Amino acid sequence: MRNYFGNKRAIAAFALPALLLYTLVVAYPVAQSLYRSFFDWDGLGAGTFTGLSNYVKLIDDPLLLTSLKNGGIFALVLVVFQIGLGTVLALACADAKIKGRKILKVGYFIPVVLSVTVVCQLWIAIYDPTNGLINRLFQMLGIPYQQNWLSSPTVSIIAIAFVNAWQYMGYQFSLLYAGVKSIPEQYMEAAIIDGCTKWAAHRKITIPLMVETYKFCFIVAITSGIGAFVQMLIITNGGPGTTNFTLTFMIFRYAFNEFEYGYACAVAVFLVALSLLATVIINRLFERERITY
C-alpha cells in the first residue's frame, strides 16, 4: 500500500481525469465569468473593456438588495425546515421502537426524485387562492384566513422557499440519519442508564457528535438559498414584479432578456464570492477539535 501511495506518477494518473473535469466544468467557467465581468459585452461580439463599471453598477442596482433579502429568507426557510425538522425525523427513524421506519424513510425521500416541474405545478395548485388545498382547509376549519399565497409581495417568497424545502428535505434527512447512525449506540445506552432521558441524551451527545454532518448540511442549505432560481422561475417568474428576484434570477434576466452578458457575469462573480464567504463563515463557526470515539 505504501508503494502505491509513494508512486507520484500513479497518483497523478488517477487524479488527472478528475482535475481536468473540475477545470472544464468549474474553474474555467468561473475564470471566464471573472474576465468577462470587466467588459461591456452582449454575448456575441468582442466586448469593450470597462474596468469595474459593472461592479459599480451592481452596487447601485436596487435589485441587489431585493435579491440578497430573498436569498437570506430562502436560506433561513431551508435551514429551519430541512435541518430542524430533518433532525427530528432522523432521530425518530433511528429509534428502534418506532414502527414503520422503513416506510417513513422512503416516504421522506420520494419528493427528491420527483421532477422539479411536477413539484412546482403541484404546489401551484395547492397555493391557488380560490380552490387551493390550504385555503380550503382553513375554510373547512372555520378559520377566517384566506391568502393569495403567490401574489403577496411578502408571503410569496416564503411560500416558494417552502416548496424547495419540502422537495429536498429528504436529501438533508438522509445525511442527518447517516450521521445519527454513525454514533455508537453504547453512548446512548450509558446515558440512559445514568438517568438521562432519550431526548436529553440526543441533545447532549448525539447532536454535538454530528458537528461535521451539520457543517455540510448548513453549507448546502445556505448556498442553495443564496442561489435559488428554478422554483421562482416556474412558480411566479420572479414576480409579482421583481419581488421574488434572487442573484441567480438577476443573472438570468440580464443575460438572456437584456443581453447584458458582461453585467450578468459580474453578478455571477458576486454570487460565487458570496457563496464562498458563507462557506468560510460556516466552517469557522463549526471549527472545533475533532471528537473521536
KAPESUL-V97149 format. One record per residue. OMEGA is omega in whole degrees, -180 to 180 (none if undefined). Layout:
BEGIN
{{OMEGA} {OMEGA}}
END
This chain:
BEGIN
{{179} {179} {180} {-179} {179} {-180} {-176} {179} {179} {178} {179} {-179} {180} {-177} {-174} {180} {179} {180} {178} {179} {178} {180} {-178} {-173} {-174} {-171} {-178} {177} {179} {179} {178} {178} {178} {180} {-176} {-179} {178} {-177} {166} {-167} {-180} {179} {-177} {-177} {-178} {-179} {-179} {-179} {-178} {178} {-176} {-176} {179} {179} {174} {177} {180} {180} {-179} {-177} {179} {179} {-179} {-179} {177} {-178} {178} {179} {-180} {177} {177} {178} {180} {-180} {179} {178} {179} {-179} {-177} {-174} {-174} {-177} {180} {179} {179} {177} {179} {-179} {179} {178} {180} {-178} {177} {-180} {-178} {-179} {180} {-180} {179} {-177} {-179} {179} {179} {-179} {177} {-180} {180} {-174} {-177} {-179} {-178} {-176} {178} {176} {-180} {177} {179} {-180} {-180} {179} {177} {-178} {172} {178} {-180} {-178} {-178} {-174} {-177} {-176} {-179} {-176} {-175} {180} {177} {179} {176} {-180} {179} {-180} {180} {179} {-177} {-179} {176} {-174} {172} {-165} {-174} {179} {-180} {-180} {-177} {-174} {-171} {-179} {178} {179} {180} {179} {180} {177} {178} {-179} {-180} {-176} {-173} {176} {180} {177} {178} {179} {-179} {178} {-179} {179} {177} {177} {179} {-176} {-180} {-179} {-178} {-180} {-179} {180} {180} {-179} {179} {180} {-180} {177} {180} {176} {-180} {176} {-175} {-178} {176} {178} {176} {-177} {-175} {-176} {-173} {-175} {177} {180} {-180} {-174} {-180} {177} {180} {179} {180} {-179} {178} {178} {180} {-177} {-175} {178} {176} {178} {179} {-177} {-178} {-177} {-167} {-178} {177} {-177} {-175} {-171} {-175} {-176} {177} {-176} {3} {-175} {177} {-174} {-178} {179} {170} {180} {179} {177} {175} {178} {-180} {-178} {-175} {-179} {-170} {177} {-177} {176} {173} {-173} {178} {179} {177} {177} {177} {177} {180} {178} {178} {179} {179} {180} {180} {178} {178} {178} {178} {179} {179} {-180} {179} {178} {179} {-179} {-178} {-177} {-180} {178} {-180} {178} {177} {179} {none}}
END
